[in-house]
């Protein structure tokens, strides 16, 4: 074990859960569960009307970008710098239709679906619970994209 790359605990993390406080809880649940289509996995209620719903967003990843990459993503998707430090992205089957449905449900479209250099169709929206979100549709498989210049993993780069 080195201090630079400590050995993770056996099994590692099992789930990424993004916890968001929503002042308008009902609106946020309607938007993400009913319009975006994230199935309800569990819900809990406590004293003083404390409520939480856990929505299944499929597979989770944690995307860590340096400031230059964040600026480049904003430039590609929106044409200007608009993203906060944390932005949530959802992979969907049809970015155009999903963007329309989310806008119809009250999201503000910041940028319409745009094809990116990494071969996805991305739209940016301001959504309930104060989240800026990207909905994206992959236009080619990861295996194909991984063969393009600039793609791959740190382990495959020299």
Buried (B, 14 or more C-beta within 10 A) or exposed (E): EEEEEEEEEEEEEEEEEEEEEBEEBEBBBBBBBEBBBBEEEEEEEEEEEEEBBEBEBEEEEEEEEEEEEBBBBBEBBBEEEBBEEEBBBBBBEEBBEBBBBBBEBBBEBBBBBBEBEBBBBBBBBBBBBEBBBBBBBBBEEEEEBEEEEEBEEEEEEE
